[in-house]
């Protein structure tokens, strides 16, 4: 596998801020991009997991002899034969550690749990061997819903967040309110459905292992695998140049991959495992369902007196990850009293995990409908109500925002959508075909995390550069945007910059998640580039033969492959000339990057936006169509408008999916997911998305990081779900508080 291929230097134009096309685009559309499962080392075996068909109980027998009798089967791994691990899989490992199922016993905790691994010479033989196991079970009644799950108070929500946040006295605020709204909302379990399923090709060389796998957190995963296998982290190499989507699930290691790696070590041959689409519904995380209650106090002027948001979040029977849904209410609307709190409920399901916009997606779906209901109760336009309760500082803490152009998002989005012509009452608009037409809106909000990252930048004697960081491109265009950032720091055109990424032996690029990858890896590349330029400047300004000699105190500027004196641009010299005279082949700059802790402590850091939706509803059949979406977003400095617009589109499409399509349907008798495929687990297709518009609102943020970059990957979801639900109410007069909205909810 060549890591140089994605860095092929075509003409890309100028630096950061330009809408350059993707560096990896040609490779992907021509089929030359190498994904994990495209690797076939010599002597490779194929592994297939056999999975449980019950959700709770234990496996009483497996017909291992029948499977081993298959002529292509090499080995069968069961709880009785699984090689030992150096770390107990029932003990969590920080920071993203989960308890995982690696055949530690015969207990079944959820449907689709791995209960055996079959390794064979061909994929067909491994699949047939798994079918021959014919598992028998001692099944218990599954716990699948809020009425039969075990409720508990969680120690944390999300990835280590507090389960409760309180500011002011909510009960006092509700008591003095002129009116109080109390509403319940339900969001379903949803499953990652990246085009590329989870996969691994594992090859051992002594106590070193090479892993080809889609992975969003290379360095962190190397450390985790090293712990499980009892080897140093540097003995684990992960190659992950291309990901066919990740959405959070590929940042966390899972049981099937560990079993395949175990098999490769035990059999001393490379082993490939690729989960089937159905097997993605279980051991690799999902968005847990929620039951949310909001209480909103309002005075006679339509201002909030209190906001209480409680979420009951589903998790597995054996682990504690909870969707932090109620957190969505703590940073957005001005209120003298705020309370967010979470409760857990244990069900017989695979453990949930981070899924695109974890917490905010589910929480804002409820919050934005509740805010719309509050506006209606006050007789106010939904946009006017949001502006009336606009938070100039972070609610509760009073901290200033590092930047907040939400007013501009509201104004420009409303203008482009035509919101000023919206009737206040519902069921007032129809199209020429008699369909009911509704307009709704929702506010978008997502935090700006920053992960520690490292990078290396090498200026070469020919005037080009090589920049390196072990990041991940999940299709969002990271390679292109990161190269633009590096090129700007180095004073070069992107065509002169070769980017290497996607392998764990490079400097740690941090985590590609939480909409923080461009900011994190980008800042590291920026700093590494500046370090290289600083070294080059020192060479030139200390060299009497250079026209830049003596400019150390005045300073120089890097631009277009040359250094210029700041006080006299007629005095300059190319990088190649400086290096040649010094007898240097290259200069290497290195850097680590993290957020300024003082700035993070002093400011609230978020991306903001506003989404406006139009829906049309058949008054007889209840069929719903989203006909227009307009989103306006402010997310700091934009590195590549073309890629950012694509990310906003993707987020809004996810919002359509959440509002109208996605839901894991459970057979409550067995605990099995009945629609574990892309035929029945519905996601939008092109016909469901007729018109999208994303508006990029300019915003300067001097505090979020040195390059002013926020995140854009997830925010589009958070405003869209509520906007669509609110538009449905405006069209029909029916307020639906359970997602996804179905036609029976409209005509029932």
C-alpha positions in Angstrom: 0.0 0.0 0.0 1.4 3.4 -1.0 0.8 6.3 1.3 2.2 8.6 -1.3 -0.6 8.1 -3.8 -3.1 10.5 -2.1 -0.5 13.2 -2.1 -0.1 13.2 -5.9 0.5 16.8 -6.8 -2.0 18.1 -9.3 -2.7 21.9 -9.7 -4.7 22.9 -6.6 -4.5 26.6 -6.6 -3.6 28.8 -3.6 -3.7 28.4 0.1 -6.2 28.2 3.0 -9.6 29.8 2.3 -9.8 28.5 -1.3 -12.4 25.9 -2.5 -9.9 23.4 -3.7 -11.0 19.9 -4.9 -10.2 16.8 -2.9 -6.7 15.4 -3.2 -8.1 11.9 -2.8 -11.0 12.3 -5.2 -9.5 10.9 -8.3 -8.1 7.9 -6.4 -11.6 7.1 -5.0 -13.6 7.5 -8.2 -11.1 5.4 -10.2 -11.0 2.6 -7.6 -7.4 3.1 -6.7 -8.0 4.1 -3.1 -6.9 1.2 -0.8 -9.4 0.5 2.0 -8.6 -2.0 4.8 -10.3 -5.0 3.2 -8.5 -4.4 -0.1 -5.3 -5.7 1.5 -4.4 -9.4 0.8 -1.1 -10.5 2.3 0.3 -13.8 1.3 -1.1 -16.8 3.1 -4.1 -14.8 4.4 -7.0 -16.6 6.1 -10.6 -15.3 6.4 -12.5 -15.0 9.7 -16.2 -14.8 10.2 -18.0 -14.2 13.5 -20.9 -16.4 14.5 -23.3 -14.2 16.4 -26.1 -14.8 18.9 -29.7 -15.0 17.8 -31.0 -14.2 21.3 -30.5 -11.1 23.3 -30.2 -12.5 26.8 -29.2 -15.9 28.2 -26.3 -18.2 27.5 -25.0 -20.5 24.8 -25.4 -24.1 25.8 -23.7 -25.8 22.9 -21.9 -25.3 19.6 -21.3 -28.0 17.0 -17.6 -27.3 16.7 -17.0 -30.8 15.2 -19.3 -30.2 12.3 -17.6 -26.9 11.5 -14.1 -28.3 11.7 -15.2 -31.1 9.4 -15.7 -28.5 6.6 -12.8 -28.9 4.2 -12.0 -25.2 4.1 -12.1 -24.5 7.9 -8.8 -24.1 9.6 -9.8 -23.3 13.2 -12.8 -22.5 15.4 -12.4 -20.1 18.3 -14.9 -20.4 21.2 -14.9 -19.5 24.9 -13.4 -22.9 25.5 -10.5 -22.4 23.1 -9.9 -18.6 22.9 -6.2 -17.7 23.5 -5.6 -15.5 26.6 -5.4 -11.8 26.5 -3.1 -9.6 28.6 -6.0 -7.4 29.7 -9.3 -8.3 31.1 -11.9 -7.3 28.5 -14.4 -6.7 31.3 -12.2 -3.9 32.6 -12.6 -0.5 30.9 -9.5 1.4 29.6 -9.5 5.2 29.5 -10.2 7.4 27.7 -12.6 5.7 25.4 -12.4 2.2 26.9 -15.5 0.0 26.7 -16.2 -3.5 28.1 -16.1 -5.8 25.0 -17.2 -9.3 24.1 -14.3 -11.5 23.1 -15.6 -14.9 24.0 -14.7 -14.6 27.7 -17.7 -16.8 28.6 -20.9 -18.3 27.3 -23.1 -15.4 28.5 -25.2 -13.7 25.9 -25.8 -10.0 26.6 -27.4 -8.8 23.3 -28.4 -10.1 19.8 -25.6 -10.1 17.3 -23.0 -10.6 20.0 -20.0 -12.7 18.8 -20.3 -16.2 20.2 -17.6 -17.9 18.1 -15.0 -17.1 15.4 -14.5 -19.4 12.4 -11.2 -19.1 10.4 -10.9 -20.7 7.0 -9.0 -20.6 3.7 -11.8 -18.8 1.9 -14.6 -16.4 2.9 -17.2 -18.8 1.7 -15.8 -21.6 3.8 -15.7 -19.4 6.9 -19.3 -18.3 6.4 -20.5 -21.9 5.8 -18.5 -23.0 8.9 -20.2 -20.4 11.1 -23.6 -21.6 9.9 -22.7 -25.2 10.8 -22.1 -24.3 14.5 -25.8 -24.6 15.1 -25.8 -22.8 18.5 -28.2 -23.8 21.2 -29.3 -21.4 23.9 -30.8 -21.1 27.3 -32.7 -17.9 26.7 -34.1 -15.4 29.2 -36.7 -12.8 28.7 -35.0 -9.8 27.0 -35.3 -6.3 28.4 -35.9 -4.0 25.4 -37.8 -0.9 26.6 -38.2 1.7 29.2 -40.8 -0.3 31.1 -38.6 -3.4 31.7 -35.1 -2.0 31.8 -33.1 -1.4 35.0 -32.9 2.3 35.8 -29.8 3.8 37.4 -28.0 7.0 38.2 -24.9 7.2 36.0 -21.5 8.2 37.3 -20.9 10.0 33.9 -22.4 10.6 30.5 -20.8 10.7 27.1 -17.1 10.4 27.4 -16.6 11.2 31.1 -19.0 14.2 31.3 -20.9 15.1 34.4 -24.5 13.6 34.5 -26.0 16.8 36.0 -25.5 20.6 35.5 -27.4 23.1 37.5 -27.4 26.9 37.4 -29.8 28.9 39.5 -33.0 27.6 41.1 -35.2 25.9 38.5 -38.1 25.1 40.8 -38.2 28.7 41.9 -38.1 29.8 38.3 -41.0 27.5 37.4 -43.0 28.6 40.4 -42.9 32.3 39.4 -43.6 31.6 35.7 -46.7 32.9 34.1 -47.0 29.6 32.3 -45.1 26.3 32.4 -44.8 23.9 29.5 -44.0 20.2 30.3 -43.4 18.0 27.3 -42.0 14.5 26.7 -39.9 13.5 23.6 -38.6 10.1 22.4 -35.7 9.4 20.1 -34.9 5.8 18.9 -31.8 3.7 18.8 -29.9 4.5 15.6 -27.0 2.6 14.0 -23.9 3.7 12.2 -24.2 2.7 8.6 -21.0 3.8 7.0 -20.5 2.4 3.5 -17.4 0.6 4.7 -18.1 -1.9 7.5 -15.7 -2.5 10.3 -12.8 -4.6 9.1 -9.3 -5.7 10.0 -6.4 -7.4 8.2 -4.0 -8.6 10.9 -0.4 -9.8 10.3 2.1 -10.6 13.0 5.9 -10.6 12.8 7.1 -12.0 16.1 5.7 -9.7 18.7 5.0 -6.9 16.2 1.6 -6.6 14.5 0.5 -4.8 11.4 -3.2 -3.9 11.3 -5.0 -2.6 8.2 -8.3 -1.2 9.5 -10.5 1.9 9.3 -9.6 3.9 12.3 -10.3 7.4 13.6 -7.8 7.4 16.4 -4.5 5.8 15.4 -2.2 6.5 18.4 -4.9 5.9 21.0 -5.9 2.6 19.3 -2.3 1.4 19.1 -2.0 1.9 22.9 -5.2 0.0 23.5 -4.3 -3.0 21.3 -0.9 -3.1 22.9 -2.5 -3.4 26.3 -4.8 -6.2 25.2 -1.9 -8.2 23.6 0.8 -7.4 26.2 3.2 -5.7 23.8 4.7 -2.2 23.7 2.6 0.4 21.8 5.4 0.9 19.2 5.0 -2.8 18.3 1.5 -2.0 16.9 1.2 -0.4 13.5 -2.1 0.7 12.1 -2.5 1.6 8.5 -5.7 3.5 7.8 -5.3 5.8 4.7 -8.9 5.7 3.7 -12.1 5.3 5.7 -15.5 4.8 4.1 -17.2 6.8 6.8 -16.6 6.6 10.5 -19.1 8.8 12.4 -17.5 8.0 15.8 -17.8 4.2 15.7 -14.3 3.7 14.3 -12.6 5.6 17.0 -13.3 2.7 19.5 -11.8 -0.7 19.3 -14.2 -3.7 19.3 -14.4 -7.4 20.1 -14.6 -8.9 16.6 -11.4 -7.0 15.6 -9.5 -8.3 18.7 -10.6 -11.8 18.0 -9.3 -11.6 14.4 -5.9 -10.3 15.7 -5.8 -13.1 18.3 -6.5 -15.7 15.5 -3.7 -14.3 13.4 -1.2 -14.6 16.3 -2.3 -18.1 17.2 -2.3 -19.4 13.6 0.8 -17.5 12.6 -0.9 -16.4 9.4 -2.5 -13.1 8.3 -6.3 -13.0 9.0 -8.9 -10.8 7.5 -12.3 -10.1 9.1 -15.0 -7.9 7.6 -18.3 -7.6 9.5 -21.4 -8.1 7.4 -24.0 -5.3 7.3 -26.2 -7.2 9.8 -23.3 -7.7 12.2 -22.8 -3.9 12.4 -25.9 -3.8 14.5 -24.5 -4.9 17.9 -20.8 -4.9 18.8 -19.6 -1.7 17.2 -21.7 1.0 18.9 -24.8 3.0 18.1 -26.8 6.0 19.2 -28.8 4.9 22.2 -32.5 5.7 22.5 -33.7 8.4 24.8 -36.8 9.5 26.7 -36.6 13.2 27.4 -38.7 15.5 29.5 -38.5 19.3 29.2 -40.1 21.8 31.6 -40.0 25.4 30.4 -41.1 28.4 32.5 -42.2 31.6 30.7 -43.1 35.0 31.9 -45.7 37.3 30.3 -43.2 38.8 28.0 -42.2 35.5 26.5 -38.9 35.2 28.3 -37.6 32.0 29.9 -37.7 31.9 33.7 -36.4 28.3 33.9 -35.4 25.4 31.7 -35.2 21.8 33.0 -34.1 19.1 30.6 -34.0 15.5 31.8 -33.0 12.5 29.6 -33.3 8.8 30.3 -30.7 7.3 28.0 -30.5 3.6 27.1 -27.3 1.7 27.5 -26.3 -2.0 27.7 -26.7 -4.3 30.6 -22.9 -4.5 31.1 -21.5 -1.0 30.4 -22.3 2.7 31.1 -22.1 4.8 27.9 -25.1 7.2 28.0 -26.1 9.6 25.3 -25.6 13.0 26.9 -28.8 14.4 25.4 -29.8 16.9 28.1 -26.5 18.8 27.7 -28.0 20.4 24.6 -30.0 22.8 26.8 -27.2 24.2 28.9 -25.4 26.5 26.4 -28.0 28.0 24.1 -30.9 30.1 25.4 -30.8 32.7 28.1 -32.5 31.6 31.3 -31.9 32.6 35.0 -32.2 28.9 35.9 -31.1 25.8 34.1 -31.0 22.2 35.0 -29.8 19.3 32.8 -29.8 15.8 34.3 -29.4 12.2 33.0 -30.6 8.9 34.1 -29.6 5.5 32.6 -31.6 2.5 31.7 -30.0 -0.9 31.2 -31.3 -2.9 28.2 -30.2 -6.1 26.5 -28.4 -4.3 23.7 -24.9 -3.7 22.5 -23.2 -0.8 24.2 -24.0 2.6 22.6 -21.1 4.9 21.8 -20.4 8.2 20.1 -22.4 8.6 16.9 -22.2 11.8 14.8 -23.1 14.7 17.1 -23.5 12.5 20.3 -25.8 14.1 22.8 -26.5 17.3 20.8 -28.3 15.4 18.0 -30.8 13.7 20.3 -31.0 16.5 22.8 -31.5 19.4 20.3 -34.2 17.3 18.5 -36.2 17.6 21.7 -35.1 21.1 22.7 -35.8 22.8 19.4 -39.3 21.3 19.3 -39.9 22.4 22.9 -38.7 25.9 22.1 -41.1 26.0 19.2 -43.9 25.0 21.4 -43.0 27.7 23.9 -43.0 30.3 21.1 -46.5 29.1 20.0 -47.7 29.2 23.7 -46.6 32.9 23.8 -48.1 33.7 20.4 -44.7 34.6 19.0 -42.9 33.8 15.8 -40.4 31.0 16.4 -37.5 33.2 15.2 -38.6 36.2 17.2 -38.9 34.0 20.3 -35.3 32.7 19.9 -34.0 36.2 19.4 -36.0 37.3 22.4 -34.2 34.7 24.5 -30.8 35.1 22.8 -27.9 34.4 25.1 -25.2 37.0 24.9 -23.0 35.0 27.3 -23.0 31.3 28.1 -26.1 30.6 30.1 -25.3 29.6 33.7 -21.6 30.3 33.7 -21.8 33.8 32.3 -18.6 33.2 30.3 -18.2 35.2 27.1 -18.3 33.2 23.9 -15.0 33.0 22.0 -17.1 34.1 19.1 -20.8 33.9 18.3 -22.3 35.0 15.0 -25.6 33.3 15.6 -27.6 36.5 15.1 -26.0 36.8 11.6 -27.0 33.1 11.0 -30.6 33.8 11.9 -30.7 36.9 9.8 -29.1 35.6 6.6 -30.8 32.2 6.8 -34.2 33.8 7.3 -33.6 36.2 4.4 -32.5 33.5 2.0 -35.3 31.2 3.0 -38.0 33.9 2.8 -39.1 33.4 6.5 -40.7 36.9 6.6 -43.7 35.6 4.7 -44.5 32.8 7.2 -48.0 32.8 8.7 -48.0 32.4 12.5 -50.7 29.8 12.7 -50.5 26.2 11.3 -52.3 24.8 8.3 -52.3 28.1 6.5 -50.4 27.2 3.3 -51.0 24.8 0.5 -49.2 24.3 -2.9 -51.0 24.1 -6.2 -51.5 20.3 -5.8 -53.3 20.8 -2.5 -50.5 19.6 -0.3 -50.1 21.2 3.1 -47.0 23.4 3.3 -45.1 24.2 6.5 -42.1 26.2 7.5 -40.0 25.5 10.6 -36.7 26.4 12.0 -34.1 25.1 14.5 -31.0 26.5 16.1 -27.7 24.6 15.5 -25.0 24.3 18.2 -22.0 22.1 18.6 -18.9 22.5 20.9 -15.4 22.9 19.6 -13.2 20.2 21.1 -9.4 20.1 20.7 -7.3 17.0 20.9 -3.5 17.0 21.5 -1.8 16.4 18.2 1.7 16.4 16.7 3.1 17.0 13.2 6.4 17.2 11.2 7.2 19.5 8.3 10.2 19.0 6.1 11.4 21.8 3.8 13.4 20.2 1.0 16.2 21.6 -1.1 14.1 21.7 -4.2 11.7 24.2 -2.6 8.9 21.7 -1.9 7.8 20.3 1.5 6.7 17.1 3.1 4.3 17.3 6.0 3.3 14.4 8.2 0.7 13.7 10.8 -1.1 10.4 11.6 -4.6 11.7 11.0 -7.6 10.2 9.4 -9.7 11.2 6.3 -13.2 9.7 6.6 -14.3 11.3 3.4 -14.6 14.8 4.9 -11.6 16.1 2.9 -9.1 16.2 5.7 -6.1 15.6 3.5 -7.0 18.6 1.4 -7.7 21.0 4.2 -4.7 19.9 6.3 -2.4 20.4 3.3 -3.8 23.9 2.8 -3.1 24.8 6.4 0.4 23.4 6.1 1.1 25.2 2.8 0.0 28.5 4.3 2.3 28.1 7.3 5.2 27.2 5.0 4.6 30.0 2.5 4.1 27.5 -0.3 1.3 26.6 -2.7 -0.5 23.4 -1.8 0.8 21.9 -5.0 4.3 22.1 -3.5 3.3 20.3 -0.3 3.2 16.5 0.0 1.0 15.3 2.8 1.5 11.9 4.4 -1.1 10.6 6.8 -3.1 7.6 7.8 -0.4 5.4 9.4 0.4 5.3 13.1 4.2 5.5 12.7 3.8 9.2 11.8 3.4 11.9 14.5 0.2 11.5 16.4 -2.5 13.5 14.6 -5.0 13.2 17.4 -8.6 11.9 17.1 -10.7 12.4 14.0 -13.9 13.0 15.9 -16.0 15.5 17.6 -15.6 17.9 14.7 -12.1 18.6 16.1 -9.7 17.0 13.6 -9.0 20.0 11.3 -8.5 22.2 14.3 -6.3 19.7 16.2 -4.1 18.2 13.4 -4.2 21.5 11.5 -2.8 23.5 14.4 0.0 20.9 14.8 0.8 21.2 11.1 0.7 25.0 11.3 3.1 25.0 14.2 5.4 22.5 12.6 5.5 24.6 9.4 6.3 27.7 11.4 9.0 25.9 13.2 10.6 24.9 9.9 10.4 28.5 8.6 11.9 29.8 11.8 14.9 27.6 11.4 15.2 28.6 7.7 15.0 32.3 8.7 17.8 31.8 11.2 20.0 30.3 8.5 19.4 33.2 6.2 19.6 36.1 8.6 22.8 34.9 10.1 24.5 34.3 6.7 26.5 37.4 5.4 26.0 36.1 1.8 22.2 36.3 2.1 20.3 39.5 1.2 18.4 38.8 4.4 21.5 39.0 6.6 20.9 41.0 9.7 17.1 41.0 9.5 16.7 38.9 12.6 15.3 41.7 14.7 13.2 43.1 11.9 11.8 39.8 10.9 11.1 38.1 7.6 7.9 36.8 6.0 7.5 33.5 4.2 5.5 33.8 0.9 5.5 31.9 -2.4 8.6 29.8 -1.5 10.7 32.9 -0.6 11.6 34.8 2.6 11.1 38.6 2.4 12.4 41.2 4.7 9.5 42.8 6.4 10.9 46.3 6.0 12.1 45.9 2.4 10.4 43.4 0.1 13.1 44.0 -2.6 15.4 41.9 -0.4 14.3 38.3 -0.6 15.6 34.8 -1.2 14.1 31.5 -2.2 14.1 28.6 0.2 16.2 26.5 -2.3 18.9 29.2 -2.4 19.1 29.4 1.4 19.4 25.7 1.8 21.9 25.3 -1.1 24.3 27.9 0.3 24.1 26.3 3.8 24.8 22.9 2.3 21.5 21.5 3.7 19.3 19.0 2.0 16.3 19.8 4.2 15.1 21.5 7.4 12.7 19.6 9.7 10.2 21.4 11.8 8.3 19.6 14.5 5.4 20.6 16.8 2.9 19.6 19.4 -0.4 21.4 19.5 -3.0 21.8 22.2 -5.5 24.5 23.1 -4.5 27.4 25.3 -5.9 26.3 28.7 -6.4 29.9 29.9 -8.5 30.7 26.8 -10.5 27.5 27.2 -11.2 28.3 30.8 -12.2 31.9 30.1 -14.5 31.3 27.1 -17.4 29.2 25.9 -16.4 27.7 22.5 -19.1 26.6 20.1 -20.0 26.6 16.4 -23.5 28.1 15.8 -26.1 28.0 13.1 -29.7 28.2 12.1 -31.6 25.8 9.8 -34.9 26.6 8.0 -37.0 23.8 6.6 -40.0 23.6 4.3 -42.1 20.4 4.2 -45.1 19.3 2.1 -47.6 16.9 3.6 -50.3 15.0 1.7 -53.4 15.8 3.7 -55.0 12.5 3.0 -52.1 10.1 3.2 -49.9 11.9 5.7 -46.9 11.4 3.4 -44.1 13.9 4.3 -41.6 15.4 2.0 -38.8 17.9 2.9 -38.8 20.2 -0.1 -36.3 22.9 1.1 -33.5 23.2 3.6 -31.5 26.4 4.2 -28.8 26.4 6.8 -26.6 29.3 7.8 -23.6 28.4 10.0 -20.8 30.3 11.7 -17.7 28.1 12.5 -14.7 30.4 12.7 -12.2 30.5 9.9 -13.1 28.4 6.9 -10.1 26.6 5.4 -11.9 25.2 2.3 -15.4 26.5 1.5 -16.1 23.7 -0.9 -15.4 21.0 1.7 -17.2 22.9 4.4 -20.3 23.2 2.3 -20.2 19.5 1.7 -20.0 18.8 5.4 -22.9 21.1 6.1 -24.9 19.3 3.5 -24.0 16.0 5.0 -25.1 17.1 8.4 -28.4 18.4 7.2 -29.1 15.1 5.3 -28.3 13.3 8.6 -30.9 15.6 10.2 -33.5 14.5 7.6 -32.6 10.9 8.3 -33.1 11.5 12.1 -36.4 13.3 11.7 -38.1 11.1 9.1 -36.3 7.8 8.5 -33.9 6.2 11.0 -35.0 3.8 13.7 -33.8 0.4 14.8 -37.0 -1.8 15.1 -36.8 -4.3 17.9 -38.6 -7.6 18.2 -39.5 -7.4 21.9 -40.0 -11.1 22.1 -36.4 -11.9 21.2 -34.6 -8.6 21.5 -33.4 -8.9 17.9 -33.2 -6.0 15.5 -35.6 -6.7 12.7 -34.3 -4.2 10.2 -30.5 -4.8 10.4 -29.9 -4.1 6.7 -30.0 -1.1 4.3 -33.2 -2.4 2.8 -35.3 -1.9 5.9 -33.1 0.4 8.0 -34.2 3.5 6.2 -31.8 6.4 5.3 -32.5 9.2 2.8 -31.8 8.8 -0.8 -31.4 11.5 -3.4 -35.2 11.7 -4.0 -35.6 12.6 -0.3 -33.3 15.6 -0.6 -34.5 17.9 -3.4 -33.0 21.3 -2.3 -30.1 22.1 0.0 -28.5 25.4 0.6 -25.6 26.0 3.1 -24.6 29.6 3.9 -21.1 30.2 5.3 -21.3 33.1 7.8 -17.9 34.9 8.3 -16.6 34.6 11.8 -13.3 35.5 13.4 -12.4 33.6 16.6 -9.1 34.7 18.2 -9.4 32.4 21.2 -10.5 29.0 19.9 -7.0 28.2 18.6 -4.2 30.0 16.8 -5.6 29.2 13.3 -9.2 30.3 14.3 -10.7 27.0 13.1 -13.8 25.5 14.6 -15.6 22.3 13.6 -18.2 21.8 10.9 -18.9 18.0 10.6 -21.7 17.6 13.1 -23.4 21.0 13.6 -25.7 20.6 10.6 -27.6 17.8 12.3 -28.4 19.7 15.4 -30.6 22.3 13.9 -32.2 20.3 11.1 -34.1 17.7 13.1 -36.1 20.2 15.1 -36.6 22.4 12.0 -38.3 19.6 10.1 -40.5 18.6 13.1 -41.5 22.2 13.5 -42.3 22.5 9.9 -44.5 19.4 10.1 -46.5 21.0 12.9 -46.8 24.3 10.9 -48.1 22.3 7.9 -50.5 20.0 9.7 -51.2 21.4 13.2 -50.1 18.1 14.6 -47.2 18.2 17.1 -45.2 15.0 17.0 -42.8 14.4 19.8 -41.5 11.0 18.8 -38.9 10.4 16.2 -38.8 9.5 13.4 -42.1 11.2 12.4 -44.3 8.7 10.6 -47.3 9.2 8.5 -49.5 7.4 11.1 -48.5 10.1 13.5 -50.0 12.7 11.2 -53.2 10.9 10.2 -53.8 8.9 13.4 
